Each structure stands twice: as structure tokens, then as C-alpha cells.
Amino acid sequence: MPEWISTPITPELVRGAVELEQTPYGVLPHRLGALGRKQNVDGQLAMAEAQPSGVRLAFRSTATEIELDVLPTKIAYIGAPPRPDGVFDLLLDGQLAAQGTADGGNVLTIDLSTGTSEVTPGPVGSVKFSGLPATAKDVEIWLPHTESTQLVALRTDAPVEPAADLGRRTWLHHGSSISHGSNADSPTRTWPAVAARLAGVELTNLGFGGSALLDPFTARTMRDLPADVISIKLGINLVNADLMRLRALGPAVHNFLDILREGHPTTPLVVISSIYCPIQEHTPGPLAPDFADGKVAFKATGNPEEVAAGKLTLTVIRAELARITAARAADDPNLHYLDGLTLYGEADHADLPLPDRLHPDTATHQRIAERFVQHAFTEGPFNTRV
């Protein structure tokens, strides 16, 4: 048996989180600030921000054995097949070396038809990585993007020190469940994680499933975080939540951008509209689950005739975002618009359809990431040489 060394899990070992909350078990990473969590009254957002998409432990060690005790909260949907356990990705010197899952954990059971939920408590579990090279190496453990994870204990068979600052730029991103990583196989295969690796930047991912809704407290969280480049991806949640009408959309977008600019007045900022989603291109929300095929899919339930009265569709929102960013760019040359259809459009849907009619699969996350890097980092405003 190895001679274990226990290392406290402190902010110096965690990247991609906004805050760490002390719990009776350990620490819970959050991706929304404490004030925002206090002001929020939406259970969907509370669940999403506590799911650590893009959050990873980062340290340097010669350890050959690593154990991480965690208390996950796993998700189950009534009427749907069981979901797989969340995946932990182990990276050594930037390369995926192993994957694991943790046993135990709480279970949050959700009834999509009623919006009700119930938590069944469970025990602390562990994820283990063995047989690692005994050389000094940079270690990253990316936490599951699909379930909240309380970090209880970190044990290794060699000392641990925080990973060195490599001087990479920080990319701060906000978006919907697609940015959160829905339907990606593992946390390093979400499109923001793939794009960050390809671009060589440090990611802070505020992709919140179902919750890219122009909340001012989200903008204030972003305002107060360090960032060298910023992107916000808007549209799909505004439609499928049937949250507002066209009259309210423009002021809400302006307010979100105004708050961001309080903390980042000249930072390159890209506003991205939604990728192609046939069910909501011309049909308003609200969105509803569809269990017709024995699995979770989605359908739009709005009436296209109501668009004339101000209801939102993806087509309407893309046009409005393009108008707003063009108008603001006259006084804000570091503000840019990226049409989401350039990342995934109608032709892409014919090639790689959305499995549940709403979320991309892993291959599509990869395509979106590669195109975003091309349009934003290689050829666009995030390229320091442009």
C-alpha cells in the first residue's frame, strides 16, 4: 500500500471556479458569486452553477497514485433511462491520460413534467488513478460537468504543489447548456474546454444549463472576474424559457454589456448568437420534454404566428444581437458579433444532427470548438496579432 500524503484542497489548487464553499464534507466549487447565488431564485440555475463545468484541480507532483474523495450529486429524470455517472478526466502535462468515475453520492431526481425534484442522500465516494509515471508532471483533474461535486480529500503518494502560472491568457465565457457541455462525453470534450486547449488559454466557463438568461448577477460575477478575452453566447435559453418579448430583449442585452464593461472596459468581447436548432429557428418557446421515443428529447410548443407580437425565436434574436453589437461598436471597437450559424449551421445539422433536437454530441462539440478558435482566436478579435 502507498504511504499516503493528504493535501488540503485550497483555492490555489482549483482553477475555473468562482468560489469554493465550505461544507460539512469539504468544499463545493461554485461558478456564480455568493451575491448572485443569494439573489437567484431559480432552482435550475442553482443546480447548473454548482455543476463544475471547466473546473479542475491543478498541481505538480511526482505521484504515481492519486485518490480523490468526493460527494457527487447525480441527476436522474423520472421516465428517462438512467444517466451515466459523471466522468473525471486526468490530464498529465496537458494530455488526457485516464478517466474515472466515483461511486456513492447523492441522487437528485427530477420530474421534467412537473418541475419538482427530490434529493436522496448518499455516501462519499472516491475516484482513483494508479500507475502514473514517477516523474515530475503537471496534473489536472477535470471534474464532471454534469453533476455537482463536493471535494472531500486529496491523497497522493508524493508531495503536491500548486501548478505554476504559465502566463496564459484567461478566457471568460458565458452561455447555455451547450456551453455547459450537455451531451459531451467528458469534461475536457465540451466545446469551451476543447477550444481553450486548442487556443492555449485558461478557461473560466460560466456556461449554465438552461440559464443564459441575461441575469444581471451573472454579469456582475463576470465583471468582477479576471479576463483577458470574454465571450457571451445568447439566444437558445431566452427562446426555450419564453422569458421575455422583443421589447425587453434589447434593454436587457444593453444592461448585461454595460455591467460587463464596468469591470472590463476595453477587453476584447465577442457576443455569439445561437447555433442552428431547427425546433426553435422560427417557433417560439416554451420548450417541453418529449418522451415519445422512450428517451429524453425536446419540442417547441409556441405559436409562430405570435412572433409578430414580439415573441422570440432564434432568427429574431440573431438579428437583434447583430443590430445591438453593430450600434455599440461605434463607441466600443473591442466589441464584436459572431453569428452562431458559422459555428454550426443547417449543413452541419444535416451531417451531425442534434441527438435530442437541442444539444450537440461530442463530435459536434469538437466542430464548434474548432470553428470558434478559427473565428475568434486565429482570425478574429482574440488574436493579439490582428
C-alpha positions in Angstrom: 0.0 0.0 0.0 1.3 3.5 -0.8 2.2 5.9 2.0 -0.5 8.5 1.5 0.0 12.3 1.8 -3.1 14.3 2.3 -3.2 17.8 0.8 -5.9 20.3 1.8 -8.0 21.4 -1.2 -7.5 25.2 -1.2 -8.2 27.8 -3.9 -4.5 27.5 -5.0 -5.2 24.0 -6.3 -8.5 24.8 -8.1 -8.9 26.5 -11.4 -12.1 27.5 -13.2 -14.2 28.1 -10.1 -15.5 31.4 -9.0 -15.7 30.5 -5.3 -15.2 27.5 -3.0 -17.9 27.0 -0.4 -17.0 25.2 2.8 -19.5 22.3 3.5 -19.6 19.7 6.3 -17.8 17.3 3.9 -15.2 19.6 2.2 -15.5 22.3 -0.4 -18.1 22.8 -3.2 -16.9 24.7 -6.3 -19.3 27.4 -7.5 -19.4 29.2 -10.8 -21.6 32.0 -9.6 -20.6 34.5 -6.9 -22.2 34.5 -3.5 -24.3 37.6 -4.1 -25.6 36.1 -7.3 -26.5 32.9 -5.5 -28.3 34.9 -2.9 -30.3 36.9 -5.4 -31.1 33.9 -7.6 -34.5 32.2 -7.0 -34.3 29.7 -9.9 -33.6 26.1 -9.0 -32.4 25.3 -12.5 -29.6 27.9 -12.3 -28.8 26.9 -8.7 -28.2 23.4 -9.9 -26.3 24.4 -13.0 -23.9 26.8 -11.4 -22.9 24.2 -8.8 -22.0 21.7 -11.6 -18.3 22.3 -12.1 -18.0 22.6 -15.9 -14.5 23.6 -16.7 -13.4 23.4 -13.0 -10.2 21.3 -12.4 -7.7 20.6 -9.7 -4.2 21.6 -11.0 -1.0 20.7 -9.3 2.5 19.5 -9.9 3.8 16.2 -8.4 5.8 13.0 -8.9 2.9 11.0 -7.6 2.1 7.6 -9.1 -1.1 7.1 -7.2 -3.9 9.7 -6.7 -7.1 9.3 -4.8 -9.8 12.0 -4.6 -12.7 11.6 -2.2 -15.8 13.4 -3.4 -19.5 13.7 -2.7 -21.3 14.0 -6.1 -24.9 14.8 -6.6 -26.1 12.7 -9.5 -29.1 13.5 -11.6 -32.0 11.2 -12.5 -35.0 12.1 -14.6 -38.4 10.3 -14.0 -39.4 8.4 -17.1 -35.9 8.5 -18.7 -33.2 5.9 -18.8 -30.5 6.2 -16.0 -27.8 8.7 -16.8 -24.2 7.5 -16.7 -22.0 8.6 -13.7 -20.0 11.8 -14.2 -16.6 11.4 -15.6 -13.3 12.7 -14.1 -10.6 13.4 -16.8 -7.0 13.1 -15.7 -4.5 15.2 -17.7 -0.8 14.8 -17.4 1.3 17.6 -18.9 -1.8 18.7 -20.8 -2.6 15.3 -22.3 -5.6 13.1 -21.4 -4.1 10.1 -19.5 -7.0 8.4 -17.7 -10.7 8.7 -16.8 -12.6 7.6 -13.8 -15.9 7.8 -12.0 -16.8 8.0 -8.4 -19.1 5.6 -6.5 -21.6 6.8 -3.9 -23.1 10.2 -3.9 -26.5 11.9 -3.5 -29.2 11.5 -6.2 -31.3 14.4 -7.3 -34.5 13.0 -9.0 -36.2 15.5 -11.3 -39.7 15.2 -12.8 -39.5 17.3 -16.0 -43.3 17.2 -16.5 -43.9 19.0 -13.2 -40.6 20.7 -12.4 -40.4 19.0 -9.0 -37.4 17.3 -7.6 -36.2 15.3 -4.6 -32.7 14.6 -3.2 -31.8 11.1 -1.8 -28.7 11.4 0.4 -25.8 9.0 -0.3 -22.2 8.3 0.9 -18.9 9.9 0.0 -17.2 8.1 -2.9 -13.7 8.0 -4.4 -12.1 8.2 -7.8 -8.6 6.7 -8.1 -5.8 6.9 -10.6 -2.9 4.4 -10.5 0.3 3.5 -12.3 1.2 7.1 -13.2 4.8 8.0 -14.2 7.1 8.8 -11.3 8.4 11.9 -13.0 7.6 15.5 -12.1 4.5 16.4 -14.1 1.6 18.9 -14.3 -1.6 17.1 -13.1 -5.1 18.3 -13.9 -8.2 16.5 -12.7 -11.2 17.9 -14.5 -14.4 17.5 -12.5 -17.6 16.1 -14.0 -19.5 18.8 -15.9 -22.9 17.0 -15.4 -23.1 16.7 -11.6 -22.1 18.9 -8.6 -19.0 17.6 -6.8 -18.1 18.3 -3.2 -14.3 17.9 -2.9 -13.6 16.0 0.3 -10.0 14.9 0.4 -7.0 14.6 -1.9 -4.4 11.9 -1.3 -1.2 11.2 -3.2 1.9 9.0 -2.7 4.2 12.1 -3.3 4.0 15.7 -2.3 1.8 18.1 -4.2 2.4 21.8 -5.0 0.1 24.2 -6.9 0.7 24.2 -10.7 2.9 27.0 -12.0 1.3 30.0 -13.7 2.3 29.6 -17.4 1.3 33.1 -18.3 -1.6 32.1 -20.5 -4.4 34.5 -21.2 -7.7 33.9 -19.3 -10.8 33.3 -21.4 -14.1 34.1 -19.6 -17.1 32.6 -21.3 -20.8 32.5 -20.5 -23.5 30.5 -22.3 -26.3 28.0 -22.2 -26.3 24.2 -21.7 -24.4 23.8 -24.9 -21.5 25.8 -23.4 -22.1 24.0 -20.1 -21.3 20.8 -22.1 -24.6 18.9 -22.4 -24.2 15.6 -24.3 -20.4 15.9 -24.4 -18.8 12.6 -23.2 -16.5 14.1 -20.6 -15.5 17.4 -19.1 -12.5 18.0 -21.4 -14.6 17.4 -24.5 -17.1 20.2 -24.0 -16.6 22.8 -26.8 -15.2 25.5 -24.4 -12.7 23.0 -23.0 -11.6 21.9 -26.4 -11.4 25.5 -27.7 -9.3 26.5 -24.6 -6.8 23.7 -25.2 -6.5 24.5 -28.9 -6.1 28.2 -28.3 -3.7 27.7 -25.3 -5.7 29.8 -22.8 -7.0 29.3 -19.3 -10.8 28.8 -19.3 -13.3 30.1 -16.8 -16.6 28.6 -18.1 -19.8 30.1 -16.9 -22.0 28.0 -19.2 -25.1 27.4 -17.2 -27.6 24.8 -18.5 -31.0 26.4 -19.1 -29.8 29.7 -17.6 -28.1 32.0 -20.1 -30.9 34.5 -19.4 -29.2 37.9 -19.2 -29.3 37.8 -15.4 -27.7 41.0 -14.0 -26.0 39.0 -11.2 -24.3 36.8 -13.8 -23.0 39.9 -15.5 -21.7 41.2 -12.2 -20.0 37.9 -11.5 -18.2 38.2 -14.9 -17.5 41.9 -14.3 -15.5 41.0 -11.1 -13.5 38.1 -12.5 -10.1 38.4 -14.2 -10.3 38.1 -18.0 -8.1 38.8 -21.0 -10.8 37.9 -23.5 -14.6 37.4 -23.0 -17.4 35.8 -24.9 -21.1 35.5 -24.2 -23.4 33.2 -26.1 -27.0 34.2 -26.1 -30.3 33.0 -27.6 -31.5 29.5 -27.0 -32.4 29.8 -23.4 -34.2 33.1 -24.0 -36.4 31.3 -26.5 -37.0 28.0 -24.8 -37.8 29.6 -21.5 -40.2 32.0 -23.2 -38.7 34.5 -20.8 -39.3 37.9 -22.5 -40.5 39.6 -25.6 -38.6 41.6 -28.2 -39.3 44.9 -26.4 -37.4 43.7 -23.3 -34.6 41.9 -25.1 -32.7 45.0 -26.3 -32.5 46.8 -23.0 -31.6 43.5 -21.2 -28.7 42.9 -23.6 -27.5 46.5 -23.2 -27.7 46.2 -19.5 -25.7 43.0 -19.4 -23.0 44.5 -21.7 -22.9 47.8 -19.6 -22.3 45.8 -16.4 -19.5 43.8 -18.1 -17.9 46.9 -19.3 -17.7 48.4 -15.8 -15.0 45.8 -15.0 -13.6 45.2 -18.5 -13.9 48.5 -20.4 -11.5 47.5 -23.2 -11.3 43.7 -23.1 -12.0 42.0 -26.4 -15.6 40.9 -26.1 -17.5 38.6 -28.5 -21.2 38.3 -28.5 -22.2 34.9 -30.0 -25.7 34.0 -31.2 -27.2 30.5 -31.1 -26.1 27.6 -33.2 -28.7 26.1 -35.6 -31.6 24.4 -33.8 -34.5 23.6 -36.2 -37.2 23.3 -33.5 -36.7 26.9 -32.4 -35.4 28.7 -35.5 -38.9 30.1 -36.3 -41.0 28.7 -33.5 -41.1 30.4 -30.1 -41.0 28.6 -26.7 -41.6 27.4 -24.2 -39.7 24.2 -24.7 -41.1 20.9 -23.4 -39.7 17.4 -22.9 -40.8 14.8 -25.4 -40.6 11.2 -24.3 -42.3 9.8 -27.4 -39.3 7.6 -28.4 -38.6 6.4 -24.8 -35.8 8.8 -24.3 -35.5 12.5 -23.4 -35.9 14.8 -26.4 -37.3 18.3 -26.7 -40.0 20.1 -28.7 -41.0 23.7 -29.1 -44.6 24.5 -28.1 -45.0 28.1 -29.1 -47.0 29.5 -32.0 -45.0 31.0 -34.9 -47.9 33.5 -35.5 -47.0 35.2 -32.2 -43.6 36.3 -33.4 -45.4 39.4 -34.9 -46.5 40.3 -31.4 -42.9 40.1 -30.0 -42.3 36.5 -29.2 -38.7 35.4 -29.6 -37.2 32.9 -31.9 -33.6 32.2 -32.7 -33.9 34.0 -36.0 -35.3 37.1 -34.3 -32.6 37.1 -31.6 -29.7 36.7 -34.1 -30.9 39.8 -35.9 -31.3 41.8 -32.7 -27.9 40.8 -31.3 -26.3 41.8 -34.7 -28.1 45.2 -34.6 -27.1 45.9 -30.9 -23.5 45.0 -31.3 -23.1 47.0 -34.5 -24.6 50.0 -32.9 -22.4 49.7 -29.7 -19.3 49.0 -31.7 -19.2 52.6 -32.9 -18.1 53.6 -29.4 -16.7 50.2 -28.4 -14.3 49.0 -31.0 -13.4 45.9 -28.9 -17.0 44.6 -29.1 -17.7 42.0 -31.8 -20.5 39.8 -33.0 -20.2 36.2 -34.1 -23.1 34.5 -35.8 -23.6 31.1 -34.2 -24.5 29.7 -37.6 -20.9 29.9 -38.6 -20.1 27.5 -35.7 -22.9 25.1 -36.5 -25.4 25.7 -39.3 -28.0 24.0 -41.3 -25.5 22.0 -43.4 -23.8 20.9 -40.1 -27.1 19.7 -38.8 -27.6 17.5 -41.9 -24.2 16.0 -41.2 -24.3 15.9 -37.3 -27.9 16.2 -36.1 -28.7 17.1 -32.5 -29.5 13.8 -30.8 -32.2 15.2 -28.6 -33.1 18.1 -31.0 -31.4 20.6 -28.7 -27.9 19.6 -27.6 -24.8 18.6 -29.7 -23.0 15.4 -29.3 -19.2 15.1 -28.6 -18.3 15.2 -32.3 -20.3 18.4 -32.7 -18.7 20.0 -29.6 -15.4 19.4 -31.4 -16.6 21.0 -34.6 -18.0 24.0 -32.7 -14.7 24.4 -30.8 -12.5 24.3 -33.9 -14.6 26.9 -35.7 -14.7 29.2 -32.7 -10.9 29.0 -32.4 -10.7 29.9 -36.1 -13.1 32.8 -36.0 -12.2 34.2 -32.6 -8.6 33.3 -31.7 -6.9 32.7 -35.1 -8.5 35.2 -37.4 -10.6 37.3 -35.1 -10.5 39.7 -32.2 -8.8 37.3 -29.7 -5.7 37.1 -31.9 -3.2 39.5 -30.4 -1.6 39.9 -33.8 -4.8 41.0 -35.6 
